Amino acid sequence: MLADLEARLARFQRLGLAHLPTPLEPMKRLSAHLGGPRLWVKREDCTGVGLGGNKLRKLDYVLHDALASGADTLVSGGVVQSNSQRQVAAAAARLGLDCHLAVYHGRVAPPNAAYETSGNALLNRLFGATLHDVPWTGDRNGAIRDLAHRLTETGRKPYVIPYGVSNPLGAVAYATTVVEIARQSAALDFVPSAIVHCSGSAATQSGLAVGAAHALPDTRVVGIDIDAEPERVHADVIAYAKGAADLLDLPFDPACTEVVAGHAGPAYGIAHEATIEAIKLAGRLEALALDPVYSGKGLAGMIALIHAGRWPADSDLVYIHTGGTPSLFAYGDSLGL
Ligand SMILES: Cc1ncc(COP(=O)(O)O)c(C=O)c1O
């Protein structure tokens, strides 16, 4: 079924912006520390452009569509330390497109002064994006659409990239990760029992779930809710997965989607003790730089599931490092480092 998934994915065009395939590496010291299972890390933080991250894989396909539409301006948005909008800004710079971002304030209480100016906020400016401060209302795409509307009225040809680059095409893009993991794990002589990662705007998990159901049927995709909204995340995972399966002409069974609650801490964007501990372990044992909002919470969730005995010690798990490293600097001393 792997070749069939590849053939279906080949119907979609990508720009070739992201550095792919990303490496799949063993985490021997973390595995030994936890007493098994064998742990592997898929380095989606190494997708290249503008310090990388999982959104570039989605943008590779979504921006092909943007260029085909004749757009001259990319419009997106996210919170102050959004990795997604930083990757949109980076891609726009590479493509010579203007970039306007709706920067949501109020979803997260800033942990310190650096939050507003450092990390992704600094990189957005470095990459030349125009930033528009807007209040967080809970409608993730509302201000992005309003901004695009205003730009159209001034004669621009904007292309709207949804919050988190999450839509059915973004999910199709993420199914390519399954092809890479299937090939890389076969070459390393293992079949993953699970692929574990953090889930937020959801299309990362949707693509993984649709791809794995077809090409890695013995591998369970486990999303760790980091938004403290597990029902909303799960509903979105199902919606984008259904959309992606339709685009790929594949059947879709919602049973292939699993969102685990209970590891997001008190709220989105607040690093709690288990996350800080996971970030420190990954740094000290594997030289990985995880972030407190996404990848750190994802690893904290996976460690909790391992401690709860979810997988036997002789199984193999793939943890996806989805990126987010720049926000590590914005959280600074709130991590006690
Ligand atoms: C570093 C990082 N990891 C994971 C995610 C979650 O991916 P998705 O939004 O597709 O669920 C995000 C989304 O913003 C992210 O920035």
The ligand as a Gaussian input file, in Angstrom:
#p B3LYP/6-31G(d) Opt

LIG

0 1
 C        5.988000      23.397000      16.779000
 C        4.620000      22.935000      16.467000
 N        4.316000      21.645000      16.691000
 C        3.084000      21.167000      16.438000
 C        2.086000      21.976000      15.979000
 C        0.741000      21.368000      15.787000
 O        0.496000      21.040000      14.451000
 P       -0.993000      21.164000      13.954000
 O       -1.362000      22.594000      14.170000
 O       -0.996000      20.743000      12.549000
 O       -1.823000      20.292000      14.835000
 C        2.348000      23.323000      15.730000
 C        1.273000      24.203000      15.245000
 O        1.263000      25.365000      15.348000
 C        3.643000      23.817000      15.973000
 O        3.963000      25.103000      15.766000

